[in-house]
Amino acid sequence: MELKQHLAPKLKLLRLSGILDTLDVRMRTAIDEKWTYADFLERLLEDEVERRQQKQLALRVRRADLGGDKTLETFDFAFNPSVNRQQLYELATGNYIREHRNVLLCGPTGVGKSHLAQALAHEGCRRGFDVVFSNAHHMLRQLSAARADNSYEKRLALYVRPDLLVIDDFGLKPLTPASSEDLYDIIDERYERQGAILLTSNRAPSEWATWFGNPLLASAGLDRLAHNAHVIVITGPSYRARGRRQLEEVPLTSTMQN
């Protein structure tokens, strides 16, 4: 305790006060295992590096607006054998982000697209990338509101600058003419800046052009979106339908209590 009190102000001055969290444990282990001074210092520095990495990861996940439970570790690959586990873990390395390639994740509702999108976003955060995750309708609604208060360029930059932009539920709700332009601006700006997009959609890619409404914007935007992209189509049963079936199978009791 005396040593910690003596070191605390110096470590705080050097912005290394986190070392105090593991100092006692490391000192006891060093004595028991007869570490050299160099070994002891190395373990303390390793602890500090790990603490900082975890703090930075937590910050990136918070900025990305990600939940903590949708990861590859929590995805039920056994439920849907059509999901290519090897391909997903290859994407988890983040090479597609480094190579500025998009990922288009398509399939019917309930097959796990949003879970996988969040999982890959989380993996991107783990590898040090700046990530933004947004529902497509929410993103376009935010840009529409930004037009009204003259903050459009600032809001657009939030979706253009990150290394990875995840757009969930692409094509779920109809687009207004202004939203079509906003969506094109995002795709075009990220294409020029070489930023990766990962999107999920219940619609088949062949339907995306009609969803845009504007044929010229659709052609230009989808060309950029599909260029050199990974296209993943997931089929199979719905996770949510399984839950609904289980609910429907619950028998009603003959008596009810207040």
PyMOL commands that set and color helices and strands:
alter all, ss='L'
color gray80, all
select helices_A, chain A and resi 2-13+17-33+37-64+72-74+85-91+95-98+113-126+136-148+152-160+177-193+205-212+215-226+239-248
alter helices_A, ss='H'
color red, helices_A
select strands_A, chain A and resi 103-106+131-135+164-168+196-201+230-233
alter strands_A, ss='S'
color yellow, strands_A
deselect
rebuild
show_as cartoon
